[in-house]
Amino acid sequence: MKDTMEAYWHWLCSSLAGEPSLLWRLIGQYKTPRDIFYAKEEELTARFPRNPKAITGLCEKRKGWEFEREWESLRRKGVVFISCEHPAYPRRLSVIPQKPGGLFVRGGQPEDASPSIAIVGARVCSPYGKSAALWFGRELARAGVQIVSGMAAGIDGFGHQGAFEGGGKTFGVLGGGVDICYPEFHRDLYMKLEREGGLLSEYPPGTRPMRHLFPLRNRIISGLADAIIIIEAKEKSGSLITADLALEQGKDVYAVPGRLEDPLSAGCNNLIRQGSGIALFPEQILEEMGITPKSAEQNRKCRKIALEKAEDIVYSCLGLQAKNPEELSLESGLTLAEVLRTLTGLELKGYAKEIYKNNYIRVL
């Protein structure tokens, strides 16, 4: 294993995790990670005087590095390393600026041939944001779209959950090692991603998630996707970093609009004001990506068969923003008693949900 280029890439990426700029400047000077490994410390320090701490760490790392032992350690942890020169390296990532020199993977990774969309947003989200993330994740996955996100609390987690509900594939890009579940309360989601989707990171196993690592990993989330949907983001939000990176990478950016007075929607509304796409419903996104939303059409047909006339009317008035029975009565033209009776039927059939007292949202 020692004399393979993949092994040298493993050493370099493990030694310079979080330093993609320096990694690529080193490759620009030395061409291969093997040549960097055997370069003298004085030479490296002289050529890269602005990065003394990183160069010192790089040289210290190689002193105790045992190729076979490190590779075996990955195997025991169920982790696979894929360098940027490996045939399995994601095609979408290979063309972005400052691409990762390699990826550490648990489970699988997004398929190059299948469409992929990232869903990201606020960690502390509203019921509206949760419903939107579940809805978009579920319906896009049903149509065969891979969902990429960051496994964070809030919108990220619900985007993953929605994808699983839709029977699709979803992948989490982590801000630490793939052997560390963060946040801890996402343990069930983490295990499900490992079994049925995948966990990816440019940081080696054992890397603790730290605040400064997350903005950097966002370029991988957007890089693995064909388009990005932002759901609930404050005026200054990490999700907006992902949006900026996506635009730099030439990806389509969509934002789910929110209430004007809601701070959680300020970032999304600003994106729309600045010209980003508006994400109104999954079928629209699928259409704009050129994907035939067969599952959505089937859902509509099934709904028409399953719902009575009054239920269909009330269902059409429901959305992701919660509404009370009085509002639904005004919009539908039905009496309040009819609306209440109809809502009960919709809840029993799984088409509506009371998220707090007398406030209902659409589920499917």
C-alpha positions, 0 to 999 in steps of 0.5 A: 500500500505504501508505494501507491499514490492513493496512500500518499494522498491519504497522508496529505489529506489527513495532514492538511484537512481544512487547508485546501488552498495550501494543499493545492499550492503544494501540489502546484509546486511538487506535482504529486503527494509522494514528492511532497512527502519526501521534500525536506522540511527546510525546503517546504518552509522556505517555499511556503513562508506564510504557512509555518504552522501548517508546514510544521504540522505536515512534517510532524505528521509524516514522521510517525506515519505508517501507511499500512497501519493508517490504511488498516485503521480506516478499514476497521472503522468502516471508512473508505478513502477516495482521492481526487485522482481515484475513478470513484471520486465524484465527478461534480466535485472534480470541477469546483474551485478548491476541491477536496484532495480526497474524501473519507466515506462511510456508506455510499456517495452520490451517483454521478449519473443521477440528479442531486439537490442540496437542501440546507437551512436554519438549525432552529427552524419553525414548523413551516420550515420543517414542513417545507424541508420534509416536503421538498426532500420527500417529493424530490426523492420520490422522483429519483433525486438524490438529496445532499445536506449537512446532517445538522439540526433543523432543516438539514435533518428534516431534508434527510428525513424527507428523502428517506420517507420518499424512498430515495437516497440521501447523503450527509456531508459532515464538519468533522470525521465520518466516525463521529455523530454530530449532533449526538441526538441525530444518532438514528439519522446518522446510522440510517445514512450509513446503512441506506445513504452515505456520510462524507467528509474531507476531514479524517476520522477522529476529527472533532466537529468545530465551528470553523470547519463547517463553512469550509464543508459547505462547498462540498455540499453545494459541489455535490449538488446540481441545485441548492434549495435554501429553507429558512435562513436569517439575514446572516446565516451559514446557509447563505455561505452555501448559496454564495459557494453554489453560485461561484460553482455555477449551480442553481440556487432556490430559496423558499419564501417566508413571511416578511416579518419573520427573521428566519426568512430574512435571508431567503427573502433577500436571496429572492430579491437579489434574483435567486430562484423561488422554490414554491413546490417540488414539481416546479424544481423538477420541471426546471431541472428537466426531470419528469415528476411521475411520482407527483402526477401519480400522487395527484391521481391517487388524491383525487380518487381518495378524497371526497369533494369537500376534502379536496377543496380544503386540501387545496387551501392548505399549505406549509404555512399553518392556517386555522379553520376560520381562514380555511372556511373563508377560502373554501366557501365551506361552513366552519362545521364542514371545515372542521369535519373535513379536517378530521377526515384529512388528518385520518387519511394523512393529508393534513396535520395539526401542528399546534392547537387549531392550526393545520398544514398540508402533509402530502 
